[in-house]
Amino acid sequence: MAYHTALYLFLFLPAVCLLYQLVGARFRPWVLLAASLVFYWCVSGALMIYPLVAVLLIHDVGIWMETAGKEREENQRRGALVWGLAGLLGILVWKKYGSFLAVNGNRVLQLFGMGPFFSAVPTLLPIGISFYTLQAVGYLVDVWYKRIPAERRVERLGLFLTFFPCIMEGPICRYGQTGQVLWEGRPITWENLTKGVQRILWGLAKKMVVADRLNILVQTVYGNYESYSGVVIGVAACCYTIQLYMEFSGCMDMVAGSGEIFGICLPENFRQPFFSKTVPEFWRRWHITLGAWFKDYMFYPVSMSSALRKFGRRLSGKGRYLARLGVSAGALFPVWLCNGLWHGPRWSFLFFGMYYFVLILLSIGVEPWVEKWKARIPIVGNSRVFAGFQILRTWVLVVIGELFFRAEGLKQGIGMFWSMIKGWRFSQLWDGSLMKLGLDRMDFFVTGVMIGMVVLVSILQERGKDVRQEAGRLPLPFRWGVYYGVLLGICVFGAYGEGYVPVDLIYANF
């Protein structure tokens, strides 16, 4: 029961809304909690035990830390935090990375002439384990630093970790953002209902019209990559980048719209990332809540650690530049190592993380020279042409990164990259090569029109326009005409039905 399915859109969500509105304010949070548990049961069945264990764990550990803090027993508080984090991360490592570690551990042993020692036993992965684990870790750390008080009511923590719009793909929320709001039991208003449905439709159009259609081309090329080279692989990598954005941002639209119906404002996960001029800027605009989590709970603690500060002081004798670069590398490396691993137990994901680690470190390293160059030639630094070049450069670097991200393994990623750069022929763009990849001219036309609409909305948002607010000011007949037009477009041009394979949510597997 994913967010784009008929079961969710036409049965589950309306039923929850109806029951939520019929009961009193006191019981509305309980309706959301019950709906969240039913949703998770429908998706993962008995694996629901894992988020419930996480709820009980952080509830007891949070109270333990707060009680110990009142008694000034810092060692006990620290011990509680360590045990809580070990429990959460231990389950994550066991369920998600156990087989990966076993297989690669045996390979290392074989290098020393030793036989296989570890047994790789495949385990079923609870949906959303990476997302609710990060939320749970964030809650414990916030209680540790006394940013928030420990929640005494376990049902509130339960709703925070399992809220059904967020459980599959995020966004990664902080307890201070949504923990209390979820339990307020706000009534469904006509304004919230229409705005929520509006955003759900927009997200559904992104996924059904663009992402699922492009998936056909991407699957064709990546599934038989040895048969393709040059422009074809480059087009497939670009299409996957667009597919991933349309899929993930579209899902976030559906998630945010579902929350908005109940008067719950969830944090945004995207902010026009493809207008970024640098790779670091791109990651400040893409999957914002994940980046913010790594920044607050890993980058800053590592940056302020005594070990890294000692390392920085040692490097300072060799110059401020090397000290800054060395400290940045020390803080960024664990962030991007964990970022790659967070996406899954695959060497291509690890390469993906290290790829961005190198790019961001390089951007920090060349920044002084770039700024000097801009100061000497201000007309270039401030020109639209140069800005366009920066955006295009970032696009190219991102597409290369996503090529490896999509690959089934590092070997496939390297092979596709090499085939792309050695067999480049622009004639493949018009000689009919692209028409053999599962899409026809109408598919490309429909996809292009929808992408154009998304680009137009993004441009307006980038210029500071509140598109939704502006749309709300349109005359009622015209406004509803647009809504019905989008719905009709999804029904007519959506990639579903005969000839199409249903596409699961990509990030639900993370």
Secondary structure, 3 states (H helix, E strand, C coil): CCCCCHHHHHHHHHHHHHHHHHCCCCCHHHHHHHHHHHHHHHHHHHHHHHHHHHHHHHHHHHHHHHHHHHCCCHHHHHHHHHHHHHHHHHHHHHHHHHHHHHHHHHHHHHHCCCCCCCCCCCCCCCCCHHHHHHHHHHHHHHHHCCCCCCCCCHHHHHHHHHCCCCCCCCCCCCHHHHCCHHHCCCCCCHHHHHHHHHHHHHHHHHHHHHHHHHHHHHHHHHHCHHHCCCHHHHHHHHHHHHHHHHHHHHHHHHHHHHHHHCCCCCCCCECCHHHCCCHHHHHHHECHHHHHHHHHHHHHHHHCCHHHHHHHHHHHCCCHHHHHHHHHHHHHHHHHHHHHHHHCCCHHHHHHHHHHHHHHHHHHHHHHHHHHHHHHCHHHHCCHHHHHHHHHHHHHHHHHHHHHHHCCCHHHHHHHHHHHHHCCCHHHHCCCHHHHCCCCHHHHHHHHHHHHHHHHHHHHHHCCCCHHHHHHCCCHHHHHHHHHHHHHHHHHHCCCCCCCCCCCCHHHHC
